[in-house]
Amino acid sequence: MSTTANAPAASPPQGGFGRLWRVMRQLFHEFVGAVFAVLALGWLNAAFRAWTRDASRWLVVLAVAVAGLLVFFAVTSFRYARKL
């Protein structure tokens, strides 16, 4: 049995601009993922500060929910950059 049957299809060769465009898209998605991750850390910090200062529970839950959403966006952005 041939081993090339299980190999993924090779992408067509790209020219200079095609490779540059792919690299720029990948860098953009990695940068956006990093920004979302930093924003998520900020929201988690706000949630922790609200929790330690006995703020309303809905403020803590809201901050954690927004941080969770930002973490989701960061992970999906990094995964999309990896897929490119």
mmCIF file of the N, C-alpha and C atoms, coordinates in Angstrom:
data_MODEL
# 
_entry.id   MODEL 
# 
loop_
_atom_site.group_PDB 
_atom_site.id 
_atom_site.type_symbol 
_atom_site.label_atom_id 
_atom_site.label_alt_id 
_atom_site.label_comp_id 
_atom_site.label_asym_id 
_atom_site.label_entity_id 
_atom_site.label_seq_id 
_atom_site.pdbx_PDB_ins_code 
_atom_site.Cartn_x 
_atom_site.Cartn_y 
_atom_site.Cartn_z 
_atom_site.occupancy 
_atom_site.B_iso_or_equiv 
_atom_site.pdbx_formal_charge 
_atom_site.auth_seq_id 
_atom_site.auth_comp_id 
_atom_site.auth_asym_id 
_atom_site.auth_atom_id 
_atom_site.pdbx_PDB_model_num 
ATOM 1   N N  . MET A 1 1  ? 0.834   -1.174 0.000  1.00 0.00 ? 1  MET A N  1 
ATOM 2   C CA . MET A 1 1  ? 0.000   0.000  0.000  1.00 0.00 ? 1  MET A CA 1 
ATOM 3   C C  . MET A 1 1  ? 0.883   1.244  0.000  1.00 0.00 ? 1  MET A C  1 
ATOM 4   N N  . SER A 1 2  ? 0.481   2.232  -0.734 1.00 0.00 ? 2  SER A N  1 
ATOM 5   C CA . SER A 1 2  ? 1.278   3.436  -0.883 1.00 0.00 ? 2  SER A CA 1 
ATOM 6   C C  . SER A 1 2  ? 1.111   4.344  0.338  1.00 0.00 ? 2  SER A C  1 
ATOM 7   N N  . THR A 1 3  ? 2.176   4.972  0.765  1.00 0.00 ? 3  THR A N  1 
ATOM 8   C CA . THR A 1 3  ? 2.100   5.891  1.899  1.00 0.00 ? 3  THR A CA 1 
ATOM 9   C C  . THR A 1 3  ? 1.685   7.286  1.470  1.00 0.00 ? 3  THR A C  1 
ATOM 10  N N  . THR A 1 4  ? 1.744   7.568  0.184  1.00 0.00 ? 4  THR A N  1 
ATOM 11  C CA . THR A 1 4  ? 1.351   8.891  -0.277 1.00 0.00 ? 4  THR A CA 1 
ATOM 12  C C  . THR A 1 4  ? -0.160  9.061  -0.308 1.00 0.00 ? 4  THR A C  1 
ATOM 13  N N  . ALA A 1 5  ? -0.913  7.981  -0.215 1.00 0.00 ? 5  ALA A N  1 
ATOM 14  C CA . ALA A 1 5  ? -2.366  8.082  -0.226 1.00 0.00 ? 5  ALA A CA 1 
ATOM 15  C C  . ALA A 1 5  ? -2.874  8.734  1.053  1.00 0.00 ? 5  ALA A C  1 
ATOM 16  N N  . ASN A 1 6  ? -2.133  8.610  2.147  1.00 0.00 ? 6  ASN A N  1 
ATOM 17  C CA . ASN A 1 6  ? -2.553  9.185  3.416  1.00 0.00 ? 6  ASN A CA 1 
ATOM 18  C C  . ASN A 1 6  ? -2.019  10.591 3.638  1.00 0.00 ? 6  ASN A C  1 
ATOM 19  N N  . ALA A 1 7  ? -1.126  11.033 2.798  1.00 0.00 ? 7  ALA A N  1 
ATOM 20  C CA . ALA A 1 7  ? -0.531  12.354 2.956  1.00 0.00 ? 7  ALA A CA 1 
ATOM 21  C C  . ALA A 1 7  ? -1.542  13.432 2.572  1.00 0.00 ? 7  ALA A C  1 
ATOM 22  N N  . PRO A 1 8  ? -1.545  14.562 3.300  1.00 0.00 ? 8  PRO A N  1 
ATOM 23  C CA . PRO A 1 8  ? -2.459  15.646 2.930  1.00 0.00 ? 8  PRO A CA 1 
ATOM 24  C C  . PRO A 1 8  ? -2.072  16.257 1.591  1.00 0.00 ? 8  PRO A C  1 
ATOM 25  N N  . ALA A 1 9  ? -3.046  16.804 0.938  1.00 0.00 ? 9  ALA A N  1 
ATOM 26  C CA . ALA A 1 9  ? -2.794  17.415 -0.363 1.00 0.00 ? 9  ALA A CA 1 
ATOM 27  C C  . ALA A 1 9  ? -1.887  18.625 -0.184 1.00 0.00 ? 9  ALA A C  1 
ATOM 28  N N  . ALA A 1 10 ? -0.860  18.685 -0.993 1.00 0.00 ? 10 ALA A N  1 
ATOM 29  C CA . ALA A 1 10 ? 0.080   19.797 -0.906 1.00 0.00 ? 10 ALA A CA 1 
ATOM 30  C C  . ALA A 1 10 ? -0.560  21.052 -1.477 1.00 0.00 ? 10 ALA A C  1 
ATOM 31  N N  . SER A 1 11 ? -0.303  22.179 -0.814 1.00 0.00 ? 11 SER A N  1 
ATOM 32  C CA . SER A 1 11 ? -0.843  23.434 -1.316 1.00 0.00 ? 11 SER A CA 1 
ATOM 33  C C  . SER A 1 11 ? -0.054  23.855 -2.550 1.00 0.00 ? 11 SER A C  1 
ATOM 34  N N  . PRO A 1 12 ? -0.710  24.544 -3.463 1.00 0.00 ? 12 PRO A N  1 
ATOM 35  C CA . PRO A 1 12 ? 0.000   24.978 -4.664 1.00 0.00 ? 12 PRO A CA 1 
ATOM 36  C C  . PRO A 1 12 ? 1.099   25.973 -4.295 1.00 0.00 ? 12 PRO A C  1 
ATOM 37  N N  . PRO A 1 13 ? 2.187   25.971 -5.038 1.00 0.00 ? 13 PRO A N  1 
ATOM 38  C CA . PRO A 1 13 ? 3.269   26.915 -4.714 1.00 0.00 ? 13 PRO A CA 1 
ATOM 39  C C  . PRO A 1 13 ? 2.791   28.353 -4.862 1.00 0.00 ? 13 PRO A C  1 
ATOM 40  N N  . GLN A 1 14 ? 3.171   29.157 -3.888 1.00 0.00 ? 14 GLN A N  1 
ATOM 41  C CA . GLN A 1 14 ? 2.761   30.561 -3.892 1.00 0.00 ? 14 GLN A CA 1 
ATOM 42  C C  . GLN A 1 14 ? 3.915   31.440 -4.346 1.00 0.00 ? 14 GLN A C  1 
ATOM 43  N N  . GLY A 1 15 ? 3.557   32.543 -4.947 1.00 0.00 ? 15 GLY A N  1 
ATOM 44  C CA . GLY A 1 15 ? 4.564   33.516 -5.335 1.00 0.00 ? 15 GLY A CA 1 
ATOM 45  C C  . GLY A 1 15 ? 4.974   34.348 -4.135 1.00 0.00 ? 15 GLY A C  1 
ATOM 46  N N  . GLY A 1 16 ? 5.791   35.344 -4.377 1.00 0.00 ? 16 GLY A N  1 
ATOM 47  C CA . GLY A 1 16 ? 6.289   36.192 -3.295 1.00 0.00 ? 16 GLY A CA 1 
ATOM 48  C C  . GLY A 1 16 ? 5.192   36.949 -2.594 1.00 0.00 ? 16 GLY A C  1 
ATOM 49  N N  . PHE A 1 17 ? 4.251   37.537 -3.362 1.00 0.00 ? 17 PHE A N  1 
ATOM 50  C CA . PHE A 1 17 ? 3.179   38.300 -2.743 1.00 0.00 ? 17 PHE A CA 1 
ATOM 51  C C  . PHE A 1 17 ? 2.220   37.395 -1.982 1.00 0.00 ? 17 PHE A C  1 
ATOM 52  N N  . GLY A 1 18 ? 1.948   36.204 -2.503 1.00 0.00 ? 18 GLY A N  1 
ATOM 53  C CA . GLY A 1 18 ? 1.049   35.276 -1.817 1.00 0.00 ? 18 GLY A CA 1 
ATOM 54  C C  . GLY A 1 18 ? 1.591   34.848 -0.463 1.00 0.00 ? 18 GLY A C  1 
ATOM 55  N N  . ARG A 1 19 ? 2.903   34.584 -0.412 1.00 0.00 ? 19 ARG A N  1 
ATOM 56  C CA . ARG A 1 19 ? 3.521   34.221 0.861  1.00 0.00 ? 19 ARG A CA 1 
ATOM 57  C C  . ARG A 1 19 ? 3.515   35.392 1.832  1.00 0.00 ? 19 ARG A C  1 
ATOM 58  N N  . LEU A 1 20 ? 3.800   36.594 1.322  1.00 0.00 ? 20 LEU A N  1 
ATOM 59  C CA . LEU A 1 20 ? 3.783   37.784 2.177  1.00 0.00 ? 20 LEU A CA 1 
ATOM 60  C C  . LEU A 1 20 ? 2.384   38.023 2.733  1.00 0.00 ? 20 LEU A C  1 
ATOM 61  N N  . TRP A 1 21 ? 1.372   37.888 1.899  1.00 0.00 ? 21 TRP A N  1 
ATOM 62  C CA . TRP A 1 21 ? -0.007  38.091 2.336  1.00 0.00 ? 21 TRP A CA 1 
ATOM 63  C C  . TRP A 1 21 ? -0.392  37.077 3.406  1.00 0.00 ? 21 TRP A C  1 
ATOM 64  N N  . ARG A 1 22 ? 0.011   35.818 3.231  1.00 0.00 ? 22 ARG A N  1 
ATOM 65  C CA . ARG A 1 22 ? -0.289  34.778 4.216  1.00 0.00 ? 22 ARG A CA 1 
ATOM 66  C C  . ARG A 1 22 ? 0.391   35.075 5.547  1.00 0.00 ? 22 ARG A C  1 
ATOM 67  N N  . VAL A 1 23 ? 1.636   35.495 5.499  1.00 0.00 ? 23 VAL A N  1 
ATOM 68  C CA . VAL A 1 23 ? 2.370   35.823 6.718  1.00 0.00 ? 23 VAL A CA 1 
ATOM 69  C C  . VAL A 1 23 ? 1.735   37.023 7.417  1.00 0.00 ? 23 VAL A C  1 
ATOM 70  N N  . MET A 1 24 ? 1.322   38.022 6.659  1.00 0.00 ? 24 MET A N  1 
ATOM 71  C CA . MET A 1 24 ? 0.699   39.204 7.258  1.00 0.00 ? 24 MET A CA 1 
ATOM 72  C C  . MET A 1 24 ? -0.637  38.846 7.913  1.00 0.00 ? 24 MET A C  1 
ATOM 73  N N  . ARG A 1 25 ? -1.419  37.968 7.278  1.00 0.00 ? 25 ARG A N  1 
ATOM 74  C CA . ARG A 1 25 ? -2.688  37.540 7.877  1.00 0.00 ? 25 ARG A CA 1 
ATOM 75  C C  . ARG A 1 25 ? -2.444  36.755 9.153  1.00 0.00 ? 25 ARG A C  1 
ATOM 76  N N  . GLN A 1 26 ? -1.447  35.874 9.128  1.00 0.00 ? 26 GLN A N  1 
ATOM 77  C CA . GLN A 1 26 ? -1.137  35.085 10.315 1.00 0.00 ? 26 GLN A CA 1 
ATOM 78  C C  . GLN A 1 26 ? -0.656  35.991 11.446 1.00 0.00 ? 26 GLN A C  1 
ATOM 79  N N  . LEU A 1 27 ? 0.194   36.946 11.145 1.00 0.00 ? 27 LEU A N  1 
ATOM 80  C CA . LEU A 1 27 ? 0.677   37.881 12.156 1.00 0.00 ? 27 LEU A CA 1 
ATOM 81  C C  . LEU A 1 27 ? -0.460  38.722 12.716 1.00 0.00 ? 27 LEU A C  1 
ATOM 82  N N  . PHE A 1 28 ? -1.384  39.148 11.860 1.00 0.00 ? 28 PHE A N  1 
ATOM 83  C CA . PHE A 1 28 ? -2.536  39.918 12.316 1.00 0.00 ? 28 PHE A CA 1 
ATOM 84  C C  . PHE A 1 28 ? -3.375  39.108 13.305 1.00 0.00 ? 28 PHE A C  1 
ATOM 85  N N  . HIS A 1 29 ? -3.659  37.851 12.978 1.00 0.00 ? 29 HIS A N  1 
ATOM 86  C CA . HIS A 1 29 ? -4.483  37.033 13.863 1.00 0.00 ? 29 HIS A CA 1 
ATOM 87  C C  . HIS A 1 29 ? -3.768  36.733 15.178 1.00 0.00 ? 29 HIS A C  1 
ATOM 88  N N  . GLU A 1 30 ? -2.463  36.553 15.143 1.00 0.00 ? 30 GLU A N  1 
ATOM 89  C CA . GLU A 1 30 ? -1.717  36.336 16.377 1.00 0.00 ? 30 GLU A CA 1 
ATOM 90  C C  . GLU A 1 30 ? -1.721  37.601 17.232 1.00 0.00 ? 30 GLU A C  1 
ATOM 91  N N  . PHE A 1 31 ? -1.570  38.755 16.606 1.00 0.00 ? 31 PHE A N  1 
ATOM 92  C CA . PHE A 1 31 ? -1.599  40.017 17.343 1.00 0.00 ? 31 PHE A CA 1 
ATOM 93  C C  . PHE A 1 31 ? -2.965  40.254 17.974 1.00 0.00 ? 31 PHE A C  1 
ATOM 94  N N  . VAL A 1 32 ? -4.026  40.020 17.223 1.00 0.00 ? 32 VAL A N  1 
ATOM 95  C CA . VAL A 1 32 ? -5.381  40.199 17.753 1.00 0.00 ? 32 VAL A CA 1 
ATOM 96  C C  . VAL A 1 32 ? -5.636  39.221 18.897 1.00 0.00 ? 32 VAL A C  1 
ATOM 97  N N  . GLY A 1 33 ? -5.161  37.985 18.767 1.00 0.00 ? 33 GLY A N  1 
ATOM 98  C CA . GLY A 1 33 ? -5.302  37.016 19.844 1.00 0.00 ? 33 GLY A CA 1 
ATOM 99  C C  . GLY A 1 33 ? -4.583  37.469 21.106 1.00 0.00 ? 33 GLY A C  1 
ATOM 100 N N  . ALA A 1 34 ? -3.396  38.035 20.948 1.00 0.00 ? 34 ALA A N  1 
ATOM 101 C CA . ALA A 1 34 ? -2.651  38.528 22.105 1.00 0.00 ? 34 ALA A CA 1 
ATOM 102 C C  . ALA A 1 34 ? -3.368  39.712 22.757 1.00 0.00 ? 34 ALA A C  1 
ATOM 103 N N  . VAL A 1 35 ? -3.936  40.596 21.954 1.00 0.00 ? 35 VAL A N  1 
ATOM 104 C CA . VAL A 1 35 ? -4.686  41.734 22.504 1.00 0.00 ? 35 VAL A CA 1 
ATOM 105 C C  . VAL A 1 35 ? -5.896  41.237 23.285 1.00 0.00 ? 35 VAL A C  1 
ATOM 106 N N  . PHE A 1 36 ? -6.621  40.277 22.738 1.00 0.00 ? 36 PHE A N  1 
ATOM 107 C CA . PHE A 1 36 ? -7.766  39.718 23.459 1.00 0.00 ? 36 PHE A CA 1 
ATOM 108 C C  . PHE A 1 36 ? -7.327  39.058 24.760 1.00 0.00 ? 36 PHE A C  1 
ATOM 109 N N  . ALA A 1 37 ? -6.197  38.372 24.762 1.00 0.00 ? 37 ALA A N  1 
ATOM 110 C CA . ALA A 1 37 ? -5.711  37.724 25.981 1.00 0.00 ? 37 ALA A CA 1 
ATOM 111 C C  . ALA A 1 37 ? -5.350  38.755 27.049 1.00 0.00 ? 37 ALA A C  1 
ATOM 112 N N  . VAL A 1 38 ? -4.716  39.849 26.654 1.00 0.00 ? 38 VAL A N  1 
ATOM 113 C CA . VAL A 1 38 ? -4.368  40.901 27.613 1.00 0.00 ? 38 VAL A CA 1 
ATOM 114 C C  . VAL A 1 38 ? -5.635  41.560 28.156 1.00 0.00 ? 38 VAL A C  1 
ATOM 115 N N  . LEU A 1 39 ? -6.615  41.803 27.295 1.00 0.00 ? 39 LEU A N  1 
ATOM 116 C CA . LEU A 1 39 ? -7.876  42.377 27.767 1.00 0.00 ? 39 LEU A CA 1 
ATOM 117 C C  . LEU A 1 39 ? -8.596  41.423 28.718 1.00 0.00 ? 39 LEU A C  1 
ATOM 118 N N  . ALA A 1 40 ? -8.520  40.132 28.458 1.00 0.00 ? 40 ALA A N  1 
ATOM 119 C CA . ALA A 1 40 ? -9.139  39.156 29.355 1.00 0.00 ? 40 ALA A CA 1 
ATOM 120 C C  . ALA A 1 40 ? -8.474  39.190 30.726 1.00 0.00 ? 40 ALA A C  1 
ATOM 121 N N  . LEU A 1 41 ? -7.157  39.330 30.748 1.00 0.00 ? 41 LEU A N  1 
ATOM 122 C CA . LEU A 1 41 ? -6.465  39.434 32.035 1.00 0.00 ? 41 LEU A CA 1 
ATOM 123 C C  . LEU A 1 41 ? -6.901  40.686 32.795 1.00 0.00 ? 41 LEU A C  1 
ATOM 124 N N  . GLY A 1 42 ? -7.102  41.775 32.077 1.00 0.00 ? 42 GLY A N  1 
ATOM 125 C CA . GLY A 1 42 ? -7.583  42.999 32.720 1.00 0.00 ? 42 GLY A CA 1 
ATOM 126 C C  . GLY A 1 42 ? -8.968  42.824 33.319 1.00 0.00 ? 42 GLY A C  1 
ATOM 127 N N  . TRP A 1 43 ? -9.863  42.152 32.604 1.00 0.00 ? 43 TRP A N  1 
ATOM 128 C CA . TRP A 1 43 ? -11.210 41.918 33.121 1.00 0.00 ? 43 TRP A CA 1 
ATOM 129 C C  . TRP A 1 43 ? -11.186 40.950 34.298 1.00 0.00 ? 43 TRP A C  1 
ATOM 130 N N  . LEU A 1 44 ? -10.308 39.951 34.259 1.00 0.00 ? 44 LEU A N  1 
ATOM 131 C CA . LEU A 1 44 ? -10.181 39.057 35.411 1.00 0.00 ? 44 LEU A CA 1 
ATOM 132 C C  . LEU A 1 44 ? -9.640  39.797 36.626 1.00 0.00 ? 44 LEU A C  1 
ATOM 133 N N  . ASN A 1 45 ? -8.730  40.725 36.406 1.00 0.00 ? 45 ASN A N  1 
ATOM 134 C CA . ASN A 1 45 ? -8.222  41.553 37.497 1.00 0.00 ? 45 ASN A CA 1 
ATOM 135 C C  . ASN A 1 45 ? -9.342  42.404 38.081 1.00 0.00 ? 45 ASN A C  1 
ATOM 136 N N  . ALA A 1 46 ? -10.180 42.968 37.219 1.00 0.00 ? 46 ALA A N  1 
ATOM 137 C CA . ALA A 1 46 ? -11.311 43.770 37.702 1.00 0.00 ? 46 ALA A CA 1 
ATOM 138 C C  . ALA A 1 46 ? -12.296 42.906 38.486 1.00 0.00 ? 46 ALA A C  1 
ATOM 139 N N  . ALA A 1 47 ? -12.517 41.685 38.028 1.00 0.00 ? 47 ALA A N  1 
ATOM 140 C CA . ALA A 1 47 ? -13.413 40.777 38.751 1.00 0.00 ? 47 ALA A CA 1 
ATOM 141 C C  . ALA A 1 47 ? -12.844 40.435 40.121 1.00 0.00 ? 47 ALA A C  1 
ATOM 142 N N  . PHE A 1 48 ? -11.541 40.182 40.184 1.00 0.00 ? 48 PHE A N  1 
ATOM 143 C CA . PHE A 1 48 ? -10.924 39.861 41.465 1.00 0.00 ? 48 PHE A CA 1 
ATOM 144 C C  . PHE A 1 48 ? -10.992 41.051 42.423 1.00 0.00 ? 48 PHE A C  1 
ATOM 145 N N  . ARG A 1 49 ? -10.738 42.237 41.908 1.00 0.00 ? 49 ARG A N  1 
ATOM 146 C CA . ARG A 1 49 ? -10.806 43.435 42.754 1.00 0.00 ? 49 ARG A CA 1 
ATOM 147 C C  . ARG A 1 49 ? -12.218 43.683 43.246 1.00 0.00 ? 49 ARG A C  1 
ATOM 148 N N  . ALA A 1 50 ? -13.209 43.470 42.385 1.00 0.00 ? 50 ALA A N  1 
ATOM 149 C CA . ALA A 1 50 ? -14.595 43.649 42.811 1.00 0.00 ? 50 ALA A CA 1 
ATOM 150 C C  . ALA A 1 50 ? -14.983 42.595 43.845 1.00 0.00 ? 50 ALA A C  1 
ATOM 151 N N  . TRP A 1 51 ? -14.480 41.394 43.700 1.00 0.00 ? 51 TRP A N  1 
ATOM 152 C CA . TRP A 1 51 ? -14.795 40.316 44.642 1.00 0.00 ? 51 TRP A CA 1 
ATOM 153 C C  . TRP A 1 51 ? -14.172 40.573 46.022 1.00 0.00 ? 51 TRP A C  1 
ATOM 154 N N  . THR A 1 52 ? -12.921 41.084 46.031 1.00 0.00 ? 52 THR A N  1 
ATOM 155 C CA . THR A 1 52 ? -12.257 41.340 47.310 1.00 0.00 ? 52 THR A CA 1 
ATOM 156 C C  . THR A 1 52 ? -12.780 42.585 48.001 1.00 0.00 ? 52 THR A C  1 
ATOM 157 N N  . ARG A 1 53 ? -13.429 43.479 47.288 1.00 0.00 ? 53 ARG A N  1 
ATOM 158 C CA . ARG A 1 53 ? -13.977 44.706 47.891 1.00 0.00 ? 53 ARG A CA 1 
ATOM 159 C C  . ARG A 1 53 ? -15.468 44.600 48.174 1.00 0.00 ? 53 ARG A C  1 
ATOM 160 N N  . ASP A 1 54 ? -15.988 43.378 48.141 1.00 0.00 ? 54 ASP A N  1 
ATOM 161 C CA . ASP A 1 54 ? -17.396 43.109 48.461 1.00 0.00 ? 54 ASP A CA 1 
ATOM 162 C C  . ASP A 1 54 ? -18.355 43.906 47.588 1.00 0.00 ? 54 ASP A C  1 
ATOM 163 N N  . ALA A 1 55 ? -18.094 43.917 46.292 1.00 0.00 ? 55 ALA A N  1 
ATOM 164 C CA . ALA A 1 55 ? -19.003 44.559 45.344 1.00 0.00 ? 55 ALA A CA 1 
ATOM 165 C C  . ALA A 1 55 ? -20.174 43.621 45.075 1.00 0.00 ? 55 ALA A C  1 
ATOM 166 N N  . SER A 1 56 ? -21.141 44.097 44.355 1.00 0.00 ? 56 SER A N  1 
ATOM 167 C CA . SER A 1 56 ? -22.300 43.273 44.017 1.00 0.00 ? 56 SER A CA 1 
ATOM 168 C C  . SER A 1 56 ? -21.845 42.048 43.237 1.00 0.00 ? 56 SER A C  1 
ATOM 169 N N  . ARG A 1 57 ? -22.562 40.959 43.450 1.00 0.00 ? 57 ARG A N  1 
ATOM 170 C CA . ARG A 1 57 ? -22.193 39.716 42.765 1.00 0.00 ? 57 ARG A CA 1 
ATOM 171 C C  . ARG A 1 57 ? -22.370 39.824 41.260 1.00 0.00 ? 57 ARG A C  1 
ATOM 172 N N  . TRP A 1 58 ? -23.357 40.599 40.826 1.00 0.00 ? 58 TRP A N  1 
ATOM 173 C CA . TRP A 1 58 ? -23.577 40.694 39.389 1.00 0.00 ? 58 TRP A CA 1 
ATOM 174 C C  . TRP A 1 58 ? -22.412 41.402 38.705 1.00 0.00 ? 58 TRP A C  1 
ATOM 175 N N  . LEU A 1 59 ? -21.722 42.301 39.429 1.00 0.00 ? 59 LEU A N  1 
ATOM 176 C CA . LEU A 1 59 ? -20.539 42.935 38.835 1.00 0.00 ? 59 LEU A CA 1 
ATOM 177 C C  . LEU A 1 59 ? -19.406 41.927 38.659 1.00 0.00 ? 59 LEU A C  1 
ATOM 178 N N  . VAL A 1 60 ? -19.238 41.063 39.634 1.00 0.00 ? 60 VAL A N  1 
ATOM 179 C CA . VAL A 1 60 ? -18.195 40.048 39.541 1.00 0.00 ? 60 VAL A CA 1 
ATOM 180 C C  . VAL A 1 60 ? -18.520 39.067 38.421 1.00 0.00 ? 60 VAL A C  1 
ATOM 181 N N  . VAL A 1 61 ? -19.772 38.636 38.366 1.00 0.00 ? 61 VAL A N  1 
ATOM 182 C CA . VAL A 1 61 ? -20.188 37.677 37.332 1.00 0.00 ? 61 VAL A CA 1 
ATOM 183 C C  . VAL A 1 61 ? -20.061 38.299 35.942 1.00 0.00 ? 61 VAL A C  1 
ATOM 184 N N  . LEU A 1 62 ? -20.429 39.561 35.821 1.00 0.00 ? 62 LEU A N  1 
ATOM 185 C CA . LEU A 1 62 ? -20.323 40.239 34.528 1.00 0.00 ? 62 LEU A CA 1 
ATOM 186 C C  . LEU A 1 62 ? -18.863 40.330 34.076 1.00 0.00 ? 62 LEU A C  1 
ATOM 187 N N  . ALA A 1 63 ? -17.976 40.676 34.998 1.00 0.00 ? 63 ALA A N  1 
ATOM 188 C CA . ALA A 1 63 ? -16.556 40.788 34.642 1.00 0.00 ? 63 ALA A CA 1 
ATOM 189 C C  . ALA A 1 63 ? -15.974 39.424 34.250 1.00 0.00 ? 63 ALA A C  1 
ATOM 190 N N  . VAL A 1 64 ? -16.365 38.382 34.956 1.00 0.00 ? 64 VAL A N  1 
ATOM 191 C CA . VAL A 1 64 ? -15.874 37.037 34.619 1.00 0.00 ? 64 VAL A CA 1 
ATOM 192 C C  . VAL A 1 64 ? -16.432 36.586 33.272 1.00 0.00 ? 64 VAL A C  1 
ATOM 193 N N  . ALA A 1 65 ? -17.704 36.921 33.000 1.00 0.00 ? 65 ALA A N  1 
ATOM 194 C CA . ALA A 1 65 ? -18.305 36.544 31.720 1.00 0.00 ? 65 ALA A CA 1 
ATOM 195 C C  . ALA A 1 65 ? -17.614 37.249 30.553 1.00 0.00 ? 65 ALA A C  1 
ATOM 196 N N  . VAL A 1 66 ? -17.328 38.524 30.710 1.00 0.00 ? 66 VAL A N  1 
ATOM 197 C CA . VAL A 1 66 ? -16.633 39.260 29.642 1.00 0.00 ? 66 VAL A CA 1 
ATOM 198 C C  . VAL A 1 66 ? -15.226 38.700 29.455 1.00 0.00 ? 66 VAL A C  1 
ATOM 199 N N  . ALA A 1 67 ? -14.554 38.374 30.562 1.00 0.00 ? 67 ALA A N  1 
ATOM 200 C CA . ALA A 1 67 ? -13.213 37.782 30.457 1.00 0.00 ? 67 ALA A CA 1 
ATOM 201 C C  . ALA A 1 67 ? -13.275 36.436 29.753 1.00 0.00 ? 67 ALA A C  1 
ATOM 202 N N  . GLY A 1 68 ? -14.294 35.637 30.039 1.00 0.00 ? 68 GLY A N  1 
ATOM 203 C CA . GLY A 1 68 ? -14.449 34.356 29.361 1.00 0.00 ? 68 GLY A CA 1 
ATOM 204 C C  . GLY A 1 68 ? -14.665 34.520 27.873 1.00 0.00 ? 68 GLY A C  1 
ATOM 205 N N  . LEU A 1 69 ? -15.461 35.515 27.507 1.00 0.00 ? 69 LEU A N  1 
ATOM 206 C CA . LEU A 1 69 ? -15.699 35.794 26.088 1.00 0.00 ? 69 LEU A CA 1 
ATOM 207 C C  . LEU A 1 69 ? -14.407 36.224 25.395 1.00 0.00 ? 69 LEU A C  1 
ATOM 208 N N  . LEU A 1 70 ? -13.628 37.064 26.058 1.00 0.00 ? 70 LEU A N  1 
ATOM 209 C CA . LEU A 1 70 ? -12.368 37.504 25.472 1.00 0.00 ? 70 LEU A CA 1 
ATOM 210 C C  . LEU A 1 70 ? -11.362 36.359 25.359 1.00 0.00 ? 70 LEU A C  1 
ATOM 211 N N  . VAL A 1 71 ? -11.363 35.451 26.326 1.00 0.00 ? 71 VAL A N  1 
ATOM 212 C CA . VAL A 1 71 ? -10.490 34.270 26.233 1.00 0.00 ? 71 VAL A CA 1 
ATOM 213 C C  . VAL A 1 71 ? -10.905 33.406 25.044 1.00 0.00 ? 71 VAL A C  1 
ATOM 214 N N  . PHE A 1 72 ? -12.218 33.245 24.857 1.00 0.00 ? 72 PHE A N  1 
ATOM 215 C CA . PHE A 1 72 ? -12.705 32.484 23.711 1.00 0.00 ? 72 PHE A CA 1 
ATOM 216 C C  . PHE A 1 72 ? -12.238 33.115 22.397 1.00 0.00 ? 72 PHE A C  1 
ATOM 217 N N  . PHE A 1 73 ? -12.361 34.436 22.289 1.00 0.00 ? 73 PHE A N  1 
ATOM 218 C CA . PHE A 1 73 ? -11.907 35.121 21.078 1.00 0.00 ? 73 PHE A CA 1 
ATOM 219 C C  . PHE A 1 73 ? -10.397 34.964 20.885 1.00 0.00 ? 73 PHE A C  1 
ATOM 220 N N  . ALA A 1 74 ? -9.633  35.028 21.965 1.00 0.00 ? 74 ALA A N  1 
ATOM 221 C CA . ALA A 1 74 ? -8.180  34.886 21.855 1.00 0.00 ? 74 ALA A CA 1 
ATOM 222 C C  . ALA A 1 74 ? -7.808  33.490 21.367 1.00 0.00 ? 74 ALA A C  1 
ATOM 223 N N  . VAL A 1 75 ? -8.447  32.475 21.932 1.00 0.00 ? 75 VAL A N  1 
ATOM 224 C CA . VAL A 1 75 ? -8.131  31.102 21.541 1.00 0.00 ? 75 VAL A CA 1 
ATOM 225 C C  . VAL A 1 75 ? -8.508  30.854 20.088 1.00 0.00 ? 75 VAL A C  1 
ATOM 226 N N  . THR A 1 76 ? -9.687  31.316 19.676 1.00 0.00 ? 76 THR A N  1 
ATOM 227 C CA . THR A 1 76 ? -10.091 31.096 18.284 1.00 0.00 ? 76 THR A CA 1 
ATOM 228 C C  . THR A 1 76 ? -9.201  31.874 17.321 1.00 0.00 ? 76 THR A C  1 
ATOM 229 N N  . SER A 1 77 ? -8.754  33.045 17.716 1.00 0.00 ? 77 SER A N  1 
ATOM 230 C CA . SER A 1 77 ? -7.862  33.808 16.845 1.00 0.00 ? 77 SER A CA 1 
ATOM 231 C C  . SER A 1 77 ? -6.516  33.103 16.693 1.00 0.00 ? 77 SER A C  1 
ATOM 232 N N  . PHE A 1 78 ? -5.964  32.574 17.794 1.00 0.00 ? 78 PHE A N  1 
ATOM 233 C CA . PHE A 1 78 ? -4.703  31.842 17.704 1.00 0.00 ? 78 PHE A CA 1 
ATOM 234 C C  . PHE A 1 78 ? -4.874  30.563 16.897 1.00 0.00 ? 78 PHE A C  1 
ATOM 235 N N  . ARG A 1 79 ? -5.988  29.877 17.061 1.00 0.00 ? 79 ARG A N  1 
ATOM 236 C CA . ARG A 1 79 ? -6.224  28.648 16.294 1.00 0.00 ? 79 ARG A CA 1 
ATOM 237 C C  . ARG A 1 79 ? -6.353  28.963 14.801 1.00 0.00 ? 79 ARG A C  1 
ATOM 238 N N  . TYR A 1 80 ? -7.014  30.068 14.454 1.00 0.00 ? 80 TYR A N  1 
ATOM 239 C CA . TYR A 1 80 ? -7.150  30.425 13.048 1.00 0.00 ? 80 TYR A CA 1 
ATOM 240 C C  . TYR A 1 80 ? -5.791  30.799 12.463 1.00 0.00 ? 80 TYR A C  1 
ATOM 241 N N  . ALA A 1 81 ? -4.958  31.485 13.252 1.00 0.00 ? 81 ALA A N  1 
ATOM 242 C CA . ALA A 1 81 ? -3.623  31.832 12.764 1.00 0.00 ? 81 ALA A CA 1 
ATOM 243 C C  . ALA A 1 81 ? -2.791  30.562 12.552 1.00 0.00 ? 81 ALA A C  1 
ATOM 244 N N  . ARG A 1 82 ? -2.979  29.587 13.399 1.00 0.00 ? 82 ARG A N  1 
ATOM 245 C CA . ARG A 1 82 ? -2.241  28.320 13.254 1.00 0.00 ? 82 ARG A CA 1 
ATOM 246 C C  . ARG A 1 82 ? -2.708  27.554 12.010 1.00 0.00 ? 82 ARG A C  1 
ATOM 247 N N  . LYS A 1 83 ? -3.999  27.681 11.697 1.00 0.00 ? 83 LYS A N  1 
ATOM 248 C CA . LYS A 1 83 ? -4.552  26.955 10.547 1.00 0.00 ? 83 LYS A CA 1 
ATOM 249 C C  . LYS A 1 83 ? -4.086  27.552 9.227  1.00 0.00 ? 83 LYS A C  1 
ATOM 250 N N  . LEU A 1 84 ? -3.761  28.819 9.198  1.00 0.00 ? 84 LEU A N  1 
ATOM 251 C CA . LEU A 1 84 ? -3.353  29.475 7.936  1.00 0.00 ? 84 LEU A CA 1 
ATOM 252 C C  . LEU A 1 84 ? -2.102  28.894 7.362  1.00 0.00 ? 84 LEU A C  1 
# 
